[in-house]
């Protein structure tokens, strides 16, 4: 493409037609009528008391099962985080389940063992992908 584009895919109008761009000045501005991203208002309502109980429970679940139930601790943590997160006044909801994560966890563990730990670099991005895919806006809030 000959015209630079903004992340929305809309054509952009160059600000500088000759010479180098000035420091701190963007090289392009959105074209007239380009799609604008709506303003999002984020909020968080969690407190130390409820987080403490989630942390303690996650710790004991993990330690007492020698790490086997770590996926349950992850799900408890993200359920708490999303329950207390608001976007434009609407609460997030975590839809993932510990048994659903456990299957992935076993697969990732075995791949790490087989590859002598090399696959561990892929575990965190895969876990984050799973977490993000299991979040949604709560229609009841």
C-alpha positions as CSV (number, residue, x, y, z in Angstrom):
1,X,0.0,0.0,0.0
2,X,1.2,3.4,-0.8
3,X,-0.7,5.2,2.0
4,X,0.1,4.4,5.6
5,X,-2.8,2.9,7.6
6,X,-3.9,3.3,11.2
7,X,-4.5,0.0,13.2
8,X,-8.2,0.3,12.2
9,X,-7.3,-0.2,8.5
10,X,-8.5,3.3,7.5
11,X,-6.3,5.3,5.2
12,X,-4.2,7.9,6.9
13,X,-3.1,11.4,5.7
14,X,0.6,12.1,5.9
15,X,1.4,15.1,8.2
16,X,4.8,15.7,6.7
17,X,5.2,15.7,3.0
18,X,9.0,16.4,3.0
19,X,11.8,16.2,5.4
20,X,12.1,14.0,8.6
21,X,9.3,13.8,11.1
22,X,9.6,16.0,14.1
23,X,10.3,14.3,17.5
24,X,7.1,13.6,19.3
25,X,4.8,14.4,16.3
26,X,3.1,11.4,14.7
27,X,3.7,10.8,11.1
28,X,0.0,10.4,10.3
29,X,-3.4,11.4,11.5
30,X,-6.6,9.5,10.9
31,X,-8.4,10.4,7.6
32,X,-11.7,12.3,7.9
33,X,-14.5,9.9,8.6
34,X,-12.1,7.2,9.8
35,X,-13.5,4.8,12.4
36,X,-12.6,6.0,15.9
37,X,-12.1,3.6,18.8
38,X,-14.7,4.3,21.6
39,X,-13.5,5.5,25.0
40,X,-13.5,2.6,27.5
41,X,-13.8,3.2,31.2
42,X,-12.0,0.6,33.3
43,X,-12.6,-0.1,37.0
44,X,-11.5,-2.5,39.7
45,X,-13.4,-3.2,42.9
46,X,-11.3,-5.9,44.6
47,X,-10.0,-5.5,48.1
48,X,-7.2,-6.9,50.1
49,X,-9.4,-9.0,52.3
50,X,-11.0,-11.0,49.5
51,X,-7.7,-11.3,47.7
52,X,-6.0,-12.6,50.8
53,X,-8.4,-15.5,51.0
54,X,-8.0,-16.3,47.3
55,X,-4.3,-16.3,47.7
56,X,-4.3,-18.5,50.8
57,X,-6.7,-21.0,49.3
58,X,-4.6,-21.1,46.0
59,X,-1.4,-21.6,48.0
60,X,-2.8,-24.5,50.1
61,X,-4.5,-26.2,47.1
62,X,-1.2,-26.1,45.3
63,X,1.1,-27.2,48.2
64,X,-1.2,-29.9,49.6
65,X,-1.6,-31.6,46.2
66,X,2.2,-31.1,45.3
67,X,1.3,-28.9,42.4
68,X,-1.2,-31.2,40.8
69,X,-4.1,-28.9,41.5
70,X,-2.3,-25.7,40.4
71,X,-4.9,-25.2,37.6
72,X,-7.5,-24.8,40.3
73,X,-5.5,-22.0,41.9
74,X,-5.1,-20.3,38.5
75,X,-8.9,-20.5,37.9
76,X,-9.7,-19.2,41.4
77,X,-7.3,-16.2,40.9
78,X,-8.7,-15.2,37.5
79,X,-12.2,-15.7,38.6
80,X,-11.6,-13.2,41.4
81,X,-9.8,-10.8,39.1
82,X,-12.5,-10.8,36.5
83,X,-15.3,-10.6,39.1
84,X,-13.8,-7.4,40.3
85,X,-13.0,-5.8,36.9
86,X,-15.4,-3.4,35.2
87,X,-15.4,-2.1,31.7
88,X,-17.8,0.8,31.0
89,X,-19.6,-0.2,34.2
90,X,-20.2,-3.8,33.1
91,X,-18.5,-6.6,35.1
92,X,-16.2,-9.2,33.5
93,X,-16.9,-12.9,34.0
94,X,-14.4,-15.8,33.8
95,X,-15.9,-18.9,32.2
96,X,-12.9,-21.2,32.4
97,X,-13.0,-24.2,34.6
98,X,-10.2,-26.0,36.5
99,X,-10.9,-29.4,34.8
100,X,-10.8,-27.6,31.4
101,X,-7.4,-26.1,32.2
102,X,-6.1,-29.4,33.8
103,X,-6.2,-31.2,30.4
104,X,-4.0,-28.5,28.9
105,X,-1.8,-28.4,31.9
106,X,-1.0,-32.1,31.6
107,X,-0.3,-31.8,27.9
108,X,2.0,-28.8,28.5
109,X,3.8,-30.6,31.3
110,X,4.4,-33.7,29.1
111,X,5.7,-31.5,26.2
112,X,8.1,-29.7,28.6
113,X,9.4,-33.1,29.8
114,X,9.8,-34.5,26.2
115,X,11.5,-31.3,24.9
116,X,13.8,-31.0,28.0
117,X,12.1,-27.8,29.1
118,X,12.2,-26.0,25.7
119,X,8.4,-26.1,25.4
120,X,8.1,-24.1,28.6
121,X,8.7,-20.9,26.6
122,X,5.3,-21.6,24.9
123,X,3.4,-22.5,28.1
124,X,2.9,-18.9,29.3
125,X,1.6,-17.6,26.0
126,X,-0.7,-20.6,25.7
127,X,-2.0,-20.1,29.3
128,X,-2.6,-16.4,28.6
129,X,-4.5,-17.3,25.4
130,X,-6.7,-19.8,27.4
131,X,-7.4,-17.2,30.1
132,X,-8.3,-14.4,27.6
133,X,-10.5,-16.8,25.6
134,X,-12.5,-17.6,28.8
135,X,-13.4,-14.0,29.7
136,X,-16.5,-12.2,28.7
137,X,-18.7,-9.3,29.8
138,X,-21.3,-10.5,32.3
139,X,-24.7,-10.0,30.8
140,X,-26.3,-9.9,34.2
141,X,-24.4,-7.0,35.6
